Amino acid sequence: MTALRNGSRGLAVRQLQNQLNGHGAGLYVDGDFGDNTEAAVRAYQLKVGLVDDGVAGSKTLAALAGADISRLLKRKDLQQAADRLGVPLASVMAVNQVESKGEGFLSNGRPVILFERHVMFARLQANGMTEAEADQRAAQYPALVNRRTGGYAGGTVEHQRLAQAKQIHVASALESASWGLFQIMGYHWERLGYLDAQHFADTMSLSEAAQLDAFVCFIETDPALHKALKGKKWAEFAKRYNGPAYAKNLYDVKLARAYAQFAGEQAQEQAA
């Protein structure tokens, strides 16, 4: 589903404006997503507790359609994360916009995951298997255990891959998937304070707020990453979080722009 934002035009915007008017927006329905529509979207998001970015993405549209949004990320969750990390709300909102997957759950209610077969190869050995035994599993199940990256299927099929990998070794399989909004790898469970890999996976299945909590722990337990976020050193933060490809994908530029946008909007709110 394509998000609707300032500058969008067409029938979908007209439908959005009609839905917002149903909640008292008082918009002129013209199919043009301008400043007034953006303000109405943000007001609605604030009303229902969603992250108020002024963009009508899948979560906002689902809320307008009457869907259950209890497991979705709320503004208060981001504020709590900002307070815990000792940074402005705008910083956390910027990171959430740029670094998250946008949605922490699939349409069937399961958390978003990506199973990494090359990590499975390493985790089997970390959990007691010899390299020769791991190679044997790789020969038997190359789509699930492999020295090389790849084999991704996406969406719900990733859970099928995970279920198959659990037949080989449960903990290693759970540790070999990245989980939720921020795609935190399962093998970080101990560093982040979870009881075991299963506890981590179960927690990631609860809500996007629980997934955000894991991300906050990930930052807290990496002093250099935390320092970069506190100092708004976006290039350093992006490099440490995304790796050397951050510059190619302009993560630092996107973070800086998003922070400036959210900081400006929050300054206007406070001045009003």
N, C-alpha and C positions, 0 to 999 in steps of 0.2 A: 504494500500500500504506500503510495507516494505521499509524503507529508505536504500539507498546504501551509504556505508561509507568505509573508509580505511580497507582493509581486505576482503571486499565483492568480490565474484567471480561469473562468469556465464554469461548467455546470456543478462541479464538485464544490466550488467556492459558494455558489448560490445555495446549495444544499446546506453547507456549513452555516452560512448566514441565517438561513431559516431556522436551523437547530438552535443557534445562539439566541435568536429572537424569542424562541420558545422558553428561554431562560431569562428573558427581560432585557436583552441587549439593545433593542431598538435600532437595529441597523437597516440601512437602505439596501435591499437585496438587488445587487447589480452584478454579481459574479466577479467582482474586482477586490482582491484581498489587499486592502490598503491599511493605513495607520489605524483607522477606526475599527476595522475587523481585527487587527492584531491586538488592539487594546481590549476588545471584547473577548478574544480568546484567552488573553492573560487573566482577565477578570474572572472568567469561568474556571480556569485552572486553579486560581487562588481559592475560589469558592468551594471547589471539591477537594482541594488539597494537593493536586498534582503539581509537578515542577512547572513553574510559570515562566516558560520561555517564549510564549507568544506564537508558538508553532503548533499547528493542528496536525500532530502525528497520529499514529495508530492508537495510542493510549487515550488521547483527548477525544478522538472520534469514537472510540469504544465507550468512553464515559458518557458522551452525548447520546449514544444509542442505548444507554441504560445497562451496559455491561457491569459486571462485578469488578471493581478496581482495588479491592482490598489488598491484593498482593503486589500492587504496583508501587513504584518509588514515589514518595511524597516530598514536597518542599521541606517539611519538618525533618525528614530523614537527612536531607542534605545539610540543613542548618546544624543538626546534631553532629554530623560528620565534621563540618567546618569548625565547630566549637572544640571538638575533641582533638583536631589536628592543629588548632591554633592559627587558622588562616581565615581570610574573608570568605563569606558565602559565595561570592563571585568566583573565587578560585575553584571551589568544589563544583560549582555549576559548570564552569568551563571544562574541567576534567571530565565530568559526567557527559557533557555534550560531545566532546572530541574522542575520548578514550573508551566509552562504553559501547556495547553492541546496540544500544537503543531499546532493546527488549530483553528481559531476563528469562522469559518463558516462551515456549512454543504454543501454538494454537491448541494443542492437546493438554496443556497444563504442565508439561514437564520442563525442567530448566534447560536453557540453551547450553549445549555442550559441543565440544569438538574433540574427537578421539585422535590421539597422536600415536601412531604405530611405532615410531622410532623411540618415543619415550617409553612405551611398553617394553621394548627390547632392553632398555636400560633399567627400568624398574624391576623387571624379573630378576635381574642380577643383584640389584640392591636388596631384594627380598630373599636372597639365598640361592638363586639358581646360578649354575656355572655359565660361562660364556658359551661353552659347547652346547649346553642344554638350551640356552636361549636361541642359538643358531638352529638347533633342531626344531624348535617351535616356529621359528621364522620360515623354515623350509616347509613346514606343515600348514602354517596359517600366515602367508605373506601379507595379507591385507590387514592383519591385526598385530603382527610382530615383525619388525623389519629394521634393518640398520638405516634405511633411508626414510625421509619424510614422504608424505603423500597418502593416497588412498582415501581421501576425504569424500564423503557422500553428502554431508550437510543435512540440516533439519532433523526430522524424526529418525532418519536412517542412522544418524550418529548414535542414537540410543540402542539401535539394533547391533551396531558394531561393538558398543560397550558391553551389552549383554553377552555377546559371543566371546569377548575377551575375558569376561568374568568366569567363563567356563574353564579358562586356562589358569587364571589366578585372580581372585577377587580384589585383593588390596592393590595389586599392581595395575589392574584395569582401572579402578577408580582414581588412582594416582596419575594415570596417563591421559586423563581427559581434562580439558579446561572448562570451567564452570561459570555460568551466569553472565550478568551484565558486563563484568570486567574480565571475564575469561581467565580467572585465577586457576593455575594448575593444581590438580589434586595433591601432588606430592609436597605441596607447601603446608599440608594440614598441621604438622607438628610445630613448625615455625609460627603459625598463626594461632596456636592455642587450642586446636580441636583434639578430641580424644583419640581419633584414628581417622583413616580415610573415609570410612562409612559415615562417621559422625559429620565430617565435612560435607559429604555428598547430601546427606539428609538435610543439613542446615541450608544448603544452597537451594533446596527444593521448597523451602518455606515461603520466601518472599524476596522481592528485589531489595528490600531494606536489609535483609540478612546477607544478600550478596554484596551490598555496599559495605556492610560491616567487615566482611572479609577483605575487601579492597582497602579499607581504612587500616586494618591490621597489617596488610601488606606494606603500606607506606610507613606505618609506625615502626615496623621491624626492619626498615631499611633507612638508617640515619641520613645517608647521602640523598636519597630520594625525597625524604621528608624535608631536609634542608633546602633542596631545590624548589619544592613547592612553596615553602614558607617565604623564600626569597623571590618568588615569581620568576625564577630562572627557567623559562619555558624550554629552551633548547636542552639544558642539562636534564630537566625532568623527562622530556620526551626521549632523550637518548637512553636514559637509565630504564625507562619503562618499556620503550618500543625497540630498543637496540639500534644499531647503526643505520637502519633504513628510515629512521625518523625524519631525516632531512629530505629524502626523496619524496616522502609522503606529506611533507610540510606540516607535520604534527605540531612543531613548535610555533609556526605561524598561525595555525588554526587555534591553538590554545591561547596565544596572545590576543588574537582578535575576539575570541569568545569572552575572555576575561574582561577586555575593555568594554564590550557590549553590556555584559551583565553588571559590571561595576558602575557604568554610566546610568543604567536603568535604576539600579538600587539607590544611587545618589539622588536621582530625580524623585524617587518615592519618598525619601527621607526629607527632601526639601519641600514637598507638597504639603 
